[in-house]
Amino acid sequence: MRRGWKELAEPIEQLCRVFETSASVHEGFSSTSRAADEARDRTLDGPWGARVTRDANVTAQAIAVLMMDNLGSLVDIINSPRGVYSGFTMTRAVVDSATGAWYLMDPEIDVRERVRRFMNFRLVSSHERGRLLPEEWDDRRARMIREESREETERILQGARLHGYQVTAASGMRAPFLGDRLPSTTALASQVVPRDNPLGRTSWKLTSAVTHGTLYAISMAFETVGVSEDPTHGDVAVRPRLSPRNAAAQFSAAPLAAISTLVRLYRQFGWDMQELVQASAAVEAMLWEFMRVLSPRETPATFRP
């Protein structure tokens, strides 16, 4: 492996190991945590289930598991001799999944607001599940799934009215929602990366552009490898290539979003923070070492001394 790629991957891989160990040791939130206090609040039980406040917290951990699985796959790509564009795809997946857990684990909200956000996630999920199978698919299994989706949506809306939440009905392809609509992933990406760094929003848009096959994004990874191949048309031989330095800049939103999300999760669940703090510091130090070679205008403020 060329020097640089290993140094880029190792701190991120250690961050993944720290989370795996924490999740294995604790097996859920601690009995003295804020999540445990919320789980003991049964005022919102009813059509939403018997332990909805617990479910809101546990769901955030499930999303975090998905996020860290994606981050581990990004490490595999960095360690691989292949894969230029796949790193962009996995960075987008990490940031995309991070926003959900980060939003649910907001330390500034109360249990009623956390459950509202959780129910909006469930409404979107139920709505999308029903839309996966068009009405033209009239077999028994398709009808059953559509009916289950409608019933779940109605249960959520029934519970919302029972508990005094404002309900907005579905409109076209948009799911119904309680209170405010779920923020877009792009909007949350600009917040999940620490210290109001615009890197999150920019990185998510860039990685989305690569995932969608946008030409300007694809050409960013081109490297000229020869002179004009065709003197008539001026074609130039190029190949896709990404240096460790550029990868650190373009993939950096993934570990930063993961760190931001894990900090919220650990605090909400009452998990020991020491190893997470150490691993996070190592990731940020590595990113600075790689990115400080860029010009001051190119280097995000997060990494400037």
Long-range contacts (C-beta under 8 A, 24 or more apart in sequence): 1-79, 1-81, 2-244, 4-243, 4-244, 4-245, 4-290, 5-78, 5-79, 5-244, 5-247, 6-79, 7-244, 7-286, 7-289, 7-290, 8-78, 8-244, 8-247, 8-248, 8-286, 8-290, 9-75, 9-78, 9-79, 10-286, 11-255, 11-279, 11-282, 11-283, 11-285, 11-286, 12-71, 12-74, 12-75, 12-78, 12-254, 12-255, 12-283, 12-286, 13-72, 13-75, 14-279, 14-282, 15-71, 15-255, 15-258, 15-259, 15-262, 15-276, 15-279, 15-280, 15-282, 15-283, 16-68, 16-71, 16-72, 16-75, 18-275, 18-276, 18-279, 19-64, 19-68, 19-262, 19-276, 20-68, 21-275, 22-266, 22-271, 22-272, 22-275, 22-276, 23-61, 23-65, 26-269, 26-271, 28-58, 28-61, 28-269, 29-57, 29-61, 29-268, 29-269, 29-270, 29-271, 30-269, 30-270, 30-271, 32-270, 33-268, 33-269, 33-270, 34-267, 34-268, 34-270, 35-268, 35-269, 35-270, 36-270, 38-111, 38-114, 41-111, 44-111, 44-112, 44-115, 44-159, 44-163, 46-159, 46-162, 46-163, 47-155, 47-156, 47-158, 47-159, 47-162, 48-115, 48-119, 48-155, 48-156, 48-159, 52-115, 52-118, 53-111, 53-114, 53-115, 55-118, 56-104, 56-111, 56-114, 56-115, 56-117, 56-118, 57-104, 57-114, 57-268, 57-269, 59-104, 59-118, 59-121, 60-100, 60-101, 60-104, 60-105, 60-265, 60-268, 61-101, 61-265, 61-269, 63-97, 63-100, 63-101, 63-104, 64-101, 64-261, 64-262, 64-265, 66-97, 67-94, 67-97, 67-98, 67-101, 67-257, 67-258, 67-261, 68-258, 70-94, 70-97, 70-254, 71-254, 71-255, 71-258, 74-251, 74-254, 78-247, 78-251, 84-221, 84-240, 84-241, 84-242, 85-210, 85-218, 85-221, 85-240, 87-242, 87-247, 87-250, 87-251, 88-206, 88-207, 88-210, 88-211, 88-217, 88-250, 88-251, 89-207, 89-210, 89-211, 90-254, 91-203, 91-207, 91-250, 91-251, 91-253, 91-254, 92-204, 92-207, 92-208, 92-210, 92-211, 94-253, 94-254, 94-255, 94-257, 94-258, 95-185, 95-189, 95-192, 95-200, 95-203, 95-204, 95-207, 95-253, 95-254, 95-257, 96-185, 96-189, 96-204, 98-192, 98-257, 98-258, 98-260, 98-261, 99-185, 99-188, 99-189, 99-192, 99-257, 101-261, 101-264, 101-265, 102-188, 102-191, 102-192, 102-257, 102-260, 102-261, 102-264, 103-182, 103-183, 103-188, 105-261, 105-264, 105-265, 105-267, 105-268, 106-264, 107-264, 107-267, 107-268, 116-165, 116-178, 116-179, 117-182, 119-156, 119-159, 119-160, 119-165, 119-178, 120-177, 120-178, 120-179, 120-181, 120-182, 121-182, 122-152, 122-156, 123-153, 123-156, 123-175, 123-176, 123-177, 123-178, 124-175, 124-177, 124-182, 126-152, 126-153, 126-156, 126-175, 127-153, 127-170, 127-174, 127-175, 127-176, 128-175, 131-173, 189-253, 189-257, 192-257, 192-260, 192-261, 193-253, 193-256, 193-257, 193-260, 193-302, 194-256, 194-259, 194-260, 194-302, 195-301, 195-302, 197-256, 197-300, 197-301, 197-302, 198-300, 199-252, 199-253, 199-256, 199-300, 199-302, 200-253, 200-256, 200-257, 202-253, 203-250, 203-251, 203-252, 203-253, 203-254, 204-253, 206-250, 207-250, 207-253, 244-290, 245-290, 245-291, 245-293, 245-294, 248-286, 248-287, 248-290, 248-291, 249-290, 249-291, 249-294, 249-298, 252-287, 252-291, 252-300, 255-283, 255-287, 256-283, 256-284, 256-287, 256-302, 259-283, 259-284
